Amino acid sequence: MLRLRKWVPYVLIGLLAARLAAFADSSADWKVDAQPAVEALAHGRVGDFLSAEALMGPFATLVQAPFVAISGTSGEAAYPWAVFPCLLLAGLVGLYLSRIAARREAGRFAQVLIAAVFLLNPLTFEAIRNGHPEEILTAALAVGAVAAAAEHRSRRAAVLLGLAVASKQWAVVAVLPALLALPEARLRTAILAAAVAAVLFLPAVIAAPGSFFGVQSQVAGTGRVVTPWSAWYPAATSESETYVVDGTKLVAEVENAPPLADPLSHPLIVLLALAVPLAVGLRRGLPLAASDAFALLALLALLRCVLDPVDNLYYQAPLLLALIGWDAFTARGLPLRSLLGAGVALLFWRAWHDLSDPTAFNLAYLSLALGLGSALVSSLFRPFRWTGVPVTPVFAQRSPNFRD
């Protein structure tokens, strides 16, 4: 009976993932981006899969394709089957965090909330609605990698990091938070993570280098369009553009970012993903505590969202899941960061789908981002408290509890 009870949470997560996937409607983004690669692999057309120009990484395709193959469906009917494994794996990471909270003797209700909110939140719904279940998968893998590193499990952290980067390229922002949380073997972990990602990317590089590097170039750029979720929005200019849809001309007003946004935004995000962790490491010492590692991941995820001209609501998923991971390692009672983050996400989710004033919306979002960013910076760069106990220099420490 006890063994059966251990399986109950996994069954519940599977049922919840299946339920959410069942309500997934077909999405234009998935049909244009991921579907050709997923269906090619599902039907055994490996060459077409390798040459498909999907913006998502190969691991996300490998996760989705077997379920699409099992379903025997294609087109719109295949989308829920592609969503299910992404949500299932994310749910399993949520269970991992709830088990961490249980080992810290957090309350049973807190454990349930951590696992539930990790999967059942507005950002999950929005990612599914927009045809990007791989965004939730990637965010979960990135948070799982930092959690594994905070538990001093280097191999697990390396594998999760490699899989995250091979699912969506933005996951590189999780690399340094994870490595800095490890007490040692950081270089070995980084090499193993890079090897995992390389094994998944290499077939496409060899088989279709033109397609592969074309996609990476497309990911590196942003174009001119800017959304109200971005810090670039206040400097945007409105222009009328004409589109032809099914032979019909449509005129739409679009917001274009200033010219510098395209060449500067993504390099700036990458630069901050390197500079901020180094500054935190020098300030806090190594290894980072779990709370600092997750605060750092949350800050980098926030900077990635704010500085990207084409930001979307579901881009905030890594930020919310990082806050949940933080609670898993620190909260004793209610996971307040998780609940507050999910509540704010719900408010913005509802406002976004009833948007009447983009400028006011942008001001509200940037004000919240500034407040949260300030709180995270304050947490990461807070002064040390002297305890009167001699401490070995952090770069010379070797944890006796290090687990590989």
Stockholm file with secondary structure:
# STOCKHOLM 1.0

chainA/1-404         MLRLRKWVPYVLIGLLAARLAAFADSSADWKVDAQPAVEALAHGRVGDFLSAEALMGPFATLVQAPFVAISGTSGEAAYPWAVFPCLLLAGLVGLYLSRIAARREAGRFAQVLIAAVFLLNPLTFEAIRNGHPEEILTAALAVGAVAAAAEHRSRRAAVLLGLAVASKQWAVVAVLPALLALPEARLRTAILAAAVAAVLFLPAVIAAPGSFFGVQSQVAGTGRVVTPWSAWYPAATSESETYVVDGTKLVAEVENAPPLADPLSHPLIVLLALAVPLAVGLRRGLPLAASDAFALLALLALLRCVLDPVDNLYYQAPLLLALIGWDAFTARGLPLRSLLGAGVALLFWRAWHDLSDPTAFNLAYLSLALGLGSALVSSLFRPFRWTGVPVTPVFAQRSPNFRD
#=GR chainA/1-404 SS CHHHHHHHHHHHHHHHHHHHHHTCCCCHHHHHTTHHHHHHHHTTCHHHHHHCCCSSCHHHHHHHHHHHHHHTCCGGGGHHHHHHHHHHHHHHHHHHHHHHHHHTTCCHHHHHHHHHHHHSSHHHHHHHHTTCHHHHHHHHHHHHHHHHHHTTBHHHHHHHHHHHHTTCGGGGGGHHHHHHHSSSCHHHHHHHHHHHHHHHHHHHHHHCHHHHHHHHHHHHCCCSBCCTTSTTGGGCEEEEEEEEETTEEEEEEEEECCTTHHHHHHHHHHHHHHHHHHHHHHHHCSSCCHHHHHHHHHHHHHHHHHHCTTCCGGGGHHHHHHHHHHHHHHCSSSCHHHHHHHHHHHHHHHHHTTCSCHHHHHHHHHHHHHHHHHHHHHHHTCCCCCCSCCCCCGGGCCCTTCBC
#=GC SS_cons         CHHHHHHHHHHHHHHHHHHHHHTCCCCHHHHHTTHHHHHHHHTTCHHHHHHCCCSSCHHHHHHHHHHHHHHTCCGGGGHHHHHHHHHHHHHHHHHHHHHHHHHTTCCHHHHHHHHHHHHSSHHHHHHHHTTCHHHHHHHHHHHHHHHHHHTTBHHHHHHHHHHHHTTCGGGGGGHHHHHHHSSSCHHHHHHHHHHHHHHHHHHHHHHCHHHHHHHHHHHHCCCSBCCTTSTTGGGCEEEEEEEEETTEEEEEEEEECCTTHHHHHHHHHHHHHHHHHHHHHHHHCSSCCHHHHHHHHHHHHHHHHHHCTTCCGGGGHHHHHHHHHHHHHHCSSSCHHHHHHHHHHHHHHHHHTTCSCHHHHHHHHHHHHHHHHHHHHHHHTCCCCCCSCCCCCGGGCCCTTCBC
//
